[in-house]
Amino acid sequence: MKIIAFAASTSTQSINKKLVSSVARQAQQTAQESGADVQLEILDLNDCELPLFSEDLEREIGQPQAASDFIAKLGSADYLIVSFAEHNGLYSAAFKNLFDWCSRQAGRNIYQNKAMLLLATSPGGRGGKSVLELATGMSPRFGGEVKASVSVPSFEENFDQESQTISNPEIAQQINAGIAALFAD
């Protein structure tokens, strides 16, 4: 079994990277405890540097290899775990640009019918709910099978930096339920 995880952010200090890494490791451990052989790969959007999408540029340069590689990585997974950074209620510009380039190659099957656990966090009390609602609604239109979504509000108050885990018991339970739903048939 292979889990691919990534934060839809290019910030080197991204709290969504911290969240998705923590949850992905927890999902890996949960699957291993049930006897599964699990490979986990955490992608970094900084490895997918792309020019700003436009049809004119696409005609000029063709399809960038970074987008093709990203699509192939998603295709190699059995499960996807994604944490969305919220920029003014929407996807980060870097993720939206990558998504646009990928859609030119994969069409409406970017996520390739993979089971997905969607996450979002922010420093504020809404926890990226706007972008999470957007992603939860849009992912099925692009080949994602959303099994669960979890918002983590007030990240600094609910995430233990030392242990790199969720410290709020209610949110931790939501994460556990999301992982269980991800692996459920």
C-alpha positions as semicolon CSV with decimal commas, in nm:
position;residue;x (nm);y (nm);z (nm)
1;M;0,000;0,000;0,000
2;K;0,127;0,347;-0,082
3;I;0,020;0,676;0,074
4;I;0,108;1,003;-0,097
5;A;0,069;1,314;0,117
6;F;0,132;1,681;0,047
7;A;0,048;2,028;0,164
8;A;-0,095;2,258;-0,102
9;S;0,157;2,524;-0,003
10;T;0,511;2,624;-0,093
11;S;0,592;2,795;0,238
12;T;0,896;2,644;0,408
13;Q;0,725;2,718;0,742
14;S;0,384;2,589;0,635
15;I;0,161;2,474;0,918
16;N;-0,025;2,267;0,659
17;K;0,301;2,079;0,586
18;K;0,336;2,009;0,958
19;L;-0,023;1,891;0,978
20;V;-0,017;1,668;0,671
21;S;0,317;1,513;0,772
22;S;0,183;1,433;1,118
23;V;-0,143;1,286;0,991
24;A;0,032;1,087;0,715
25;R;0,272;0,930;0,967
26;Q;-0,025;0,847;1,189
27;A;-0,209;0,690;0,894
28;Q;0,101;0,487;0,807
29;Q;0,127;0,362;1,165
30;T;-0,244;0,277;1,177
31;A;-0,219;0,074;0,856
32;Q;0,098;-0,101;0,973
33;E;-0,070;-0,197;1,301
34;S;-0,336;-0,378;1,098
35;G;-0,064;-0,573;0,918
36;A;-0,029;-0,371;0,598
37;D;0,304;-0,305;0,433
38;V;0,294;0,073;0,389
39;Q;0,509;0,304;0,186
40;L;0,466;0,674;0,268
41;E;0,586;0,954;0,044
42;I;0,542;1,318;0,139
43;L;0,564;1,548;-0,161
44;D;0,686;1,907;-0,152
45;L;0,525;2,150;-0,396
46;N;0,857;2,334;-0,411
47;D;0,976;2,042;-0,624
48;C;0,706;2,131;-0,881
49;E;0,824;2,472;-0,991
50;L;0,619;2,583;-1,287
51;P;0,568;2,902;-1,484
52;L;0,232;3,074;-1,448
53;F;-0,015;2,884;-1,665
54;S;-0,156;3,040;-1,977
55;E;-0,271;2,887;-2,303
56;D;-0,020;3,102;-2,491
57;L;0,267;2,970;-2,279
58;E;0,139;2,614;-2,315
59;R;0,152;2,650;-2,695
60;E;0,504;2,789;-2,666
61;I;0,662;2,542;-2,421
62;G;0,428;2,243;-2,423
63;Q;0,361;2,040;-2,110
64;P;0,612;2,090;-1,825
65;Q;0,776;1,777;-1,691
66;A;0,707;1,885;-1,330
67;A;0,331;1,858;-1,390
68;S;0,370;1,519;-1,557
69;D;0,582;1,398;-1,266
70;F;0,325;1,518;-1,012
71;I;0,043;1,337;-1,194
72;A;0,254;1,020;-1,204
73;K;0,322;1,045;-0,829
74;L;-0,049;1,072;-0,757
75;G;-0,111;0,777;-0,986
76;S;0,138;0,563;-0,792
77;A;-0,062;0,603;-0,469
78;D;-0,338;0,396;-0,321
79;Y;-0,439;0,678;-0,085
80;L;-0,394;1,056;-0,088
81;I;-0,375;1,287;0,213
82;V;-0,377;1,658;0,131
83;S;-0,371;1,963;0,358
84;F;-0,485;2,283;0,191
85;A;-0,340;2,621;0,278
86;E;-0,604;2,891;0,263
87;H;-0,519;3,215;0,085
88;N;-0,811;3,458;0,105
89;G;-1,055;3,167;0,128
90;L;-0,913;2,988;-0,177
91;Y;-0,629;2,755;-0,281
92;S;-0,276;2,891;-0,265
93;A;-0,163;3,038;-0,598
94;A;0,115;2,778;-0,627
95;F;-0,128;2,486;-0,587
96;K;-0,384;2,638;-0,824
97;N;-0,113;2,687;-1,087
98;L;0,007;2,327;-1,049
99;F;-0,353;2,208;-1,064
100;D;-0,412;2,406;-1,384
101;W;-0,105;2,259;-1,554
102;C;-0,203;1,908;-1,440
103;S;-0,558;1,948;-1,569
104;R;-0,422;2,013;-1,917
105;Q;-0,268;1,665;-1,912
106;A;-0,505;1,462;-1,695
107;G;-0,827;1,645;-1,772
108;R;-1,083;1,578;-1,502
109;N;-0,891;1,282;-1,359
110;I;-0,606;1,451;-1,177
111;Y;-0,663;1,247;-0,860
112;Q;-0,710;0,926;-1,060
113;N;-0,993;0,781;-0,851
114;K;-0,786;0,770;-0,532
115;A;-0,938;0,766;-0,184
116;M;-0,858;1,098;-0,017
117;L;-0,839;1,246;0,330
118;L;-0,855;1,625;0,305
119;L;-0,726;1,859;0,574
120;A;-0,682;2,229;0,631
121;T;-0,548;2,442;0,911
122;S;-0,484;2,805;0,983
123;P;-0,378;3,022;1,275
124;G;-0,738;3,144;1,307
125;G;-1,050;2,992;1,448
126;R;-1,200;2,877;1,116
127;G;-0,908;2,648;1,041
128;G;-0,912;2,691;0,665
129;K;-1,277;2,583;0,641
130;S;-1,343;2,788;0,326
131;V;-1,069;2,622;0,122
132;L;-1,152;2,282;0,273
133;E;-1,515;2,318;0,164
134;L;-1,394;2,418;-0,182
135;A;-1,154;2,122;-0,205
136;T;-1,413;1,877;-0,071
137;G;-1,661;1,990;-0,334
138;M;-1,415;2,008;-0,624
139;S;-1,199;1,696;-0,569
140;P;-1,467;1,447;-0,681
141;R;-1,500;1,641;-1,006
142;F;-1,131;1,570;-1,069
143;G;-1,120;1,201;-0,983
144;G;-1,089;1,219;-0,606
145;E;-1,291;0,998;-0,374
146;V;-1,314;1,213;-0,062
147;K;-1,353;0,980;0,235
148;A;-1,325;1,247;0,505
149;S;-1,223;1,607;0,566
150;V;-1,097;1,765;0,887
151;S;-1,037;2,130;0,971
152;V;-0,786;2,216;1,245
153;P;-0,855;2,565;1,381
154;S;-0,604;2,774;1,577
155;F;-0,311;2,554;1,475
156;E;-0,062;2,678;1,735
157;E;-0,310;2,607;2,016
158;N;-0,403;2,260;1,891
159;F;-0,072;2,117;1,765
160;D;0,216;2,014;1,989
161;Q;0,536;2,128;1,815
162;E;0,756;1,898;2,024
163;S;0,569;1,574;1,954
164;Q;0,443;1,693;1,613
165;T;0,092;1,571;1,696
166;I;-0,254;1,716;1,750
167;S;-0,286;1,811;2,116
168;N;-0,660;1,879;2,125
169;P;-0,840;1,549;2,208
170;E;-1,155;1,636;2,010
171;I;-0,957;1,722;1,697
172;A;-0,735;1,417;1,747
173;Q;-1,051;1,203;1,747
174;Q;-1,168;1,369;1,424
175;I;-0,828;1,289;1,267
176;N;-0,852;0,926;1,386
177;A;-1,201;0,899;1,237
178;G;-1,076;1,053;0,912
179;I;-0,793;0,799;0,889
180;A;-1,036;0,514;0,959
181;A;-1,269;0,645;0,687
182;L;-0,978;0,674;0,443
183;F;-0,896;0,304;0,480
184;A;-1,259;0,183;0,491
185;D;-1,390;0,007;0,183
